[in-house]
């Protein structure tokens, strides 16, 4: 059974980041922007997200989640 999408970070402006299908090799990060930004979700491959977002709050939050799953 697939794991539920896991919210790992919410910004002060209302954006959310979720780990989708986190227990599979096809895991992605879904960014859900706030409604005033258009609210159009976007998926990014997990590896791409981790390499691009190393120093951002959302990148650090995801690393903590992944480290806790080990």
NUZAGU-27201 format. One line per 10 residues: number of its first residue (from 1); their letters; for each residue x, y, z of C-alpha. Coordinates in nm, 4 decimals. Layout:
<rs>
NUM) A) X,Y,Z  ...
</rs>
This chain:
<rs>
1) XXXXXXXXXX) 0.0000,0.0000,0.0000  0.1461,0.3399,-0.0977  0.2329,0.5806,0.1786  0.0260,0.8993,0.2002  0.1724,1.2252,0.0784  0.3714,1.3735,0.3649  0.3618,1.7460,0.4323  0.7128,1.8380,0.5442  0.7146,2.2183,0.5255  0.4701,2.5099,0.5200
11) XXXXXXXXXX) 0.5980,2.8608,0.4636  0.4668,3.1753,0.6296  0.3103,3.2847,0.2999  0.1011,2.9677,0.2745  0.3088,2.7542,0.0372  0.3269,2.3818,0.1187  0.5836,2.1178,0.0244  0.4953,1.7487,0.0316  0.6919,1.4307,-0.0161  0.4889,1.2181,-0.2579
21) XXXXXXXXXX) 0.5383,0.8424,-0.2810  0.8302,0.8790,-0.0416  0.8932,0.5070,-0.0096  0.9484,0.4499,-0.3818  1.2285,0.5196,-0.6267  0.9861,0.7516,-0.8091  0.9413,0.9850,-0.5107  0.8785,1.3501,-0.5920  0.8404,1.6732,-0.4025  0.5136,1.8561,-0.4680
31) XXXXXXXXXX) 0.5110,2.2323,-0.4204  0.1649,2.3759,-0.3610  0.1846,2.7545,-0.3828  -0.0645,2.9697,-0.1983  -0.3845,3.0721,-0.3716  -0.2702,3.4292,-0.4376  0.0274,3.2895,-0.6324  -0.2046,3.0929,-0.8557  -0.2119,2.7747,-0.6495  -0.0825,2.5560,-0.9354
41) XXXXXXXXXX) 0.1038,2.2565,-0.7903  0.4335,2.1444,-0.9402  0.6198,1.8169,-0.8922  0.9994,1.7918,-0.8875  1.2022,1.4709,-0.8741  1.3344,1.4105,-0.5234  1.7006,1.4166,-0.6277  1.6576,1.7385,-0.8250  1.4841,1.9063,-0.5325  1.7536,1.8014,-0.2863
51) XXXXXXXXXX) 2.0342,1.9292,-0.5087  1.8625,2.2635,-0.5802  1.7197,2.3351,-0.2365  2.0126,2.2417,-0.0101  2.0149,2.5644,0.1914  1.6481,2.6639,0.1813  1.4182,2.6044,0.4788  1.2122,2.3556,0.2769  1.5244,2.1685,0.1663  1.6523,2.1442,0.5219
61) XXXXXXXXXX) 1.3105,2.0276,0.6453  1.3034,1.7507,0.3855  1.6534,1.6357,0.4840  1.5377,1.6078,0.8466  1.2392,1.3954,0.7390  1.4522,1.1688,0.5229  1.7156,1.1310,0.7972  1.4445,1.0344,1.0474  1.3226,0.7585,0.8118  1.6623,0.5845,0.8093
</rs>
